[in-house]
Amino acid sequence: MRVPNKPKNDVAKVEWRNRQPYASAFDDVYFSTDNGLLETDYVFLQGNHLQSRWQNLTAKNFTIAETGFGTGLNFLCAVKLWLETTPQDAALHFISVEKYPLNLPDITAALTMWPQLQGFSEPLLAQYVQLISGVETITLFNNRIRLTILIGDATERLSQIENKIDAWFLDGFAPVKNPDMWQAVLFEEMARLSYPTTTFSTFTSAGEVRRALIKAGFLVSKQTGFGKKREMLIGYFVGNTHDA
Ligand SMILES: C[S@@+](CC[C@H](N)C(=O)[O-])C[C@H]1O[C@@H](n2cnc3c(N)ncnc32)[C@H](O)[C@@H]1O
């Protein structure tokens, strides 16, 4: 699909610190330096109960939306779990919004950190340039995976879609380092696109994020965070009238 009014594409400025990708513009990491792979599994896959939901999948489709595609690590971990747990005729649509996409050499370097994902990252990298130069959606793994990358600001791009979302991966740099993304309007867009029972998880436990999610209609719980992070947030959508 071609995008008629594609927003200006600001490429990420990635710095490498101790062989880990680092965003100097935000003074923040792309993933936990403790172990990005385990962090993704804990925060996003387990945080949204994806394994049990997918093992008991009754529908043929499932949609995840993410704020911040970054290196694609969350995407690849979700793809791996999907292909391992769901029937051959089930399709995952993964929609990610990314304001500053990595260029091909940087994302390639980042993904070489995970040899165990090589079988998943190679097909992504083969089509990645299209995704950052105007093609919004690609399909992978015999159409079992649809990947849409919406280039631009998370809130702005989410306000332009109508897809109903089953699970949200609220990534993006830490709220204190990237306050522009973590605005109330983002959570209002999430609410608009959620079903009752749509889940979310995020690595942060920032009070303003928790309060804004509750205000937008999500039931929010704190749980132990990954690595050095004391707490993180998980929950699900209960409706706009909820005011817990
Ligand atoms: C911590 S990284 C995400 C890591 C990623 N999910 C992964 O699996 O590698 C945060 C990402 O959010 C993106 N980002 C920052 N502000 C944004 C915004 N306002 N809208 C969309 N993306 C944003 C950054 O460019 C960066 O790629």
The ligand as a MOL file (V3000), in Angstrom:
LIG
                    3D

  0  0  0     0  0            999 V3000
M  V30 BEGIN CTAB
M  V30 COUNTS 27 29 0 0 0
M  V30 BEGIN ATOM
M  V30 1 C 12.7280 1.9790 23.2240 0
M  V30 2 S 12.6070 2.1760 21.5060 0 CHG=1
M  V30 3 C 11.5080 0.8850 20.9930 0
M  V30 4 C 12.1400 -0.4510 20.9430 0
M  V30 5 C 11.4040 -1.3660 20.0300 0
M  V30 6 N 10.0460 -1.6220 20.3950 0
M  V30 7 C 12.1840 -2.6190 19.7500 0
M  V30 8 O 11.5820 -3.7140 19.7840 0
M  V30 9 O 13.3590 -2.4930 19.4440 0 CHG=-1
M  V30 10 C 11.5220 3.5660 21.3700 0
M  V30 11 C 11.1220 3.8780 19.9520 0
M  V30 12 O 10.0660 4.8450 19.9880 0
M  V30 13 C 10.2590 5.7390 18.9100 0
M  V30 14 N 9.5460 6.9750 19.1990 0
M  V30 15 C 9.9270 7.9710 20.0290 0
M  V30 16 N 8.9820 8.9330 20.0670 0
M  V30 17 C 7.9830 8.5340 19.2530 0
M  V30 18 C 6.7310 9.1000 18.8750 0
M  V30 19 N 6.3180 10.2710 19.3510 0
M  V30 20 N 5.9590 8.4100 18.0100 0
M  V30 21 C 6.3700 7.2170 17.5050 0
M  V30 22 N 7.5450 6.6370 17.8220 0
M  V30 23 C 8.3370 7.2780 18.6860 0
M  V30 24 C 11.7610 5.8940 18.8540 0
M  V30 25 O 12.2010 6.3920 17.6170 0
M  V30 26 C 12.2420 4.4700 19.1440 0
M  V30 27 O 12.4580 3.7400 17.9810 0
M  V30 END ATOM
M  V30 BEGIN BOND
M  V30 1 1 1 2
M  V30 2 1 2 3
M  V30 3 1 2 10
M  V30 4 1 3 4
M  V30 5 1 4 5
M  V30 6 1 5 6
M  V30 7 1 5 7
M  V30 8 2 7 8
M  V30 9 1 7 9
M  V30 10 1 10 11
M  V30 11 1 11 12
M  V30 12 1 11 26
M  V30 13 1 12 13
M  V30 14 1 13 14
M  V30 15 1 13 24
M  V30 16 1 14 15
M  V30 17 1 14 23
M  V30 18 2 15 16
M  V30 19 1 16 17
M  V30 20 1 17 18
M  V30 21 2 17 23
M  V30 22 1 18 19
M  V30 23 2 18 20
M  V30 24 1 20 21
M  V30 25 2 21 22
M  V30 26 1 22 23
M  V30 27 1 24 25
M  V30 28 1 24 26
M  V30 29 1 26 27
M  V30 END BOND
M  V30 END CTAB
M  END
